[in-house]
Amino acid sequence: MTTVYETMYILRPDLGDEQVEQAIAKYQNLLREQGSEEIEIQNRGKRRLAYEIKKHRDGIYIQFNYTAPAKAIAPLERAMRLSEEVIRYLTVKQEVHEEKPAKVAAPV
């Protein structure tokens, strides 16, 4: 069974554009290998952090929205935890509201 997930992660601010693209491709390929589909990527750009993380005041925010089996999350987060370029990450399971057919009023 697949579920909809959102993963937001913050990259070090000193990475160049090419390194950012490589990091995005790396995690996107990792998700695909684990059976993820419909991966939507949003590069939110460099932003000021609310507080200092690993001696960085800024970070490059990247957001992934995707459908994946539950077993795909652990390898992704493990790769991010071991990476020197990722300073923070968070994966959230999204609630998908199925559209119910509207009730039709009975004819009078």
C-alpha positions in Angstrom: 0.0 0.0 0.0 1.3 3.4 -0.9 0.9 6.5 1.2 1.5 10.2 0.4 4.5 11.7 2.1 6.2 15.1 2.3 9.9 15.3 3.1 11.4 18.7 3.8 15.2 19.0 4.2 17.7 21.7 4.6 21.0 21.7 2.8 24.2 23.6 3.9 24.1 27.2 2.6 27.7 27.0 1.2 26.7 24.5 -1.5 26.8 25.6 -5.1 23.9 25.3 -7.5 25.5 22.2 -9.1 25.9 20.5 -5.7 22.3 21.3 -4.8 21.1 19.7 -8.0 23.3 16.6 -7.3 21.8 16.3 -3.8 18.3 16.6 -5.1 19.0 14.0 -7.8 20.6 11.7 -5.3 17.6 11.6 -3.0 15.1 11.5 -5.9 16.9 8.4 -7.3 17.0 6.8 -3.8 13.2 7.2 -3.5 12.6 5.8 -7.0 14.7 2.7 -6.1 12.5 2.2 -3.1 9.3 2.2 -5.2 8.2 5.8 -4.9 6.1 7.4 -7.6 4.8 10.9 -8.5 7.8 12.7 -6.9 7.1 16.4 -6.9 10.2 18.5 -6.1 10.2 22.1 -4.9 13.4 24.0 -4.4 12.4 26.7 -1.9 15.8 28.4 -2.1 18.1 29.9 0.6 16.4 31.2 3.7 17.3 32.4 7.1 17.0 29.7 9.8 15.0 30.4 13.0 18.0 29.3 15.1 21.6 28.2 14.4 22.0 24.6 13.2 25.5 23.1 13.1 26.9 26.6 13.1 24.8 27.7 10.0 22.5 30.7 10.1 21.0 30.0 6.6 20.0 26.9 4.7 18.7 25.8 1.3 15.2 24.3 1.7 14.1 21.4 -0.5 10.6 19.8 -0.4 9.6 16.5 -1.9 6.0 15.4 -2.1 5.6 11.8 -3.2 3.7 8.5 -2.9 5.7 5.6 -1.5 5.4 2.4 0.4 6.2 2.8 4.1 9.5 0.9 3.8 10.9 3.6 1.6 11.2 6.2 4.3 13.9 4.6 6.5 16.6 4.3 3.8 15.9 7.9 2.7 16.2 9.3 6.2 19.3 7.2 6.9 21.0 8.6 3.9 20.2 12.1 5.0 21.4 11.5 8.5 24.7 10.3 7.3 25.1 13.0 4.7 27.4 16.0 5.4 25.3 18.3 3.1 21.9 17.9 4.9 21.7 19.8 8.2 18.0 19.0 9.0 15.2 16.8 7.6 11.6 15.9 8.4 9.2 13.4 6.8 5.5 13.8 7.3 2.7 11.4 6.3 0.0 13.4 4.6 -3.7 12.8 5.0 -5.4 12.4 1.7 -9.1 13.2 1.8 -11.0 11.1 -0.8 -13.7 13.1 -2.5 -17.1 11.8 -1.7 -19.9 12.2 -4.2 -22.1 15.1 -3.3 -25.5 14.2 -2.1 -28.2 15.0 -4.6 -31.5 16.3 -3.3 -34.5 14.0 -4.0 -36.9 15.4 -6.5 -40.0 16.9 -5.0 
